[in-house]
């Protein structure tokens, strides 16, 4: 499991998911764009969801469990980027078939 830490919020994601988030979030922040990022909290979080406002001025830490980089699924990156550019922001979705 990898970990995303941002503005006092820390959440665990599997390394594969985190690698795709890294690509999308990195692209948005390189362009100086802020955006909402939401994910499901699962049963341990009462089946709710968490949403944060990500902006370039705040430090963001992505920690991967494995040292090796994950191969990326271009369809998933495109879908996540489309969501990140929408009014509702980046919402974590299941990985589509490549």
N, C-alpha and C positions, 0 to 999 in steps of 0.2 A: 504494500500500500504506500502510495505517495501522499504528500501533504501540501495543501495550499494554505498559506498564512497571509492575511491581509487585514490591516486596521483592527487588530485584536480578535479577529475571527480566524479560527483554524478548522479546516475540514479535511478529511481523508478521502482520496480518490485512488482507484487502482492506477498503476503506472501508465497503462494504455490510454485511459481517459485523460489523465493529467498531461500526457504528451500532446494530445489534440487540443486541450484547453491552452496549453503553452503556445501553440502555433497561432490560435485565434486571438487570445488575449495579447500576445506579443505584437501581432499585426495592428490591433486597435491602438495600443499604447504607443507604438512607433509613430503613428499618425497623430498622436496627441488627442485621441478621442476617448472621452469617458462613456461609460455604458453600464446598464444594469446587468447583473449576473445572478441567476436564480438556479437552485437545485432542490431536489426533494430531500427532506430530512429522514425519510424512512420510518420504520416502526419505532426505533429508539427515540426519535424526535417527535413522536405523536402523529406521524404521517403528514406533517405540515411541510412547509418549504421555507427556505431562507433566501433572501435577496439582498445583495450588496450593490452599492454604487462604486464602480471601479473607475479610478481616474489616474492620470499619469503622475500626479504629484505625490501619491502615496506609495510607500515601499510594498512590494509584493514578493513573496518568497514561495517558490515551487521546489519541493524536496522530493526526489525520486528514490524509491527503494532500491532499484537496480541501476547500475552504472551504465549499462548498454541502452542506447537510444531505441525507442520503439519505431517500427515502420509505420508510416502514417497512411490513413485511409482518406484519399482526396475527397470522396463524396461526403464523408463525415465533416471534414474541415469546411467544405463549401456550405453544408447545412448549418453548422454552428456559426459560421461567419454571416450567413443570411439572417439568422436569428439575432446575432449581436448588432446588426445594422438596422433591426426593426425597432419600432417604438417600445415594444415590451422587453427588448434586450435579450442577451444570451441566456438561453435556457438549456440545461443539459438534457440531451435526448439520447436514446440508445443508438449504438453504432449500426449504420446500415451496411448491407452487403457491399463489398468493394466493386 
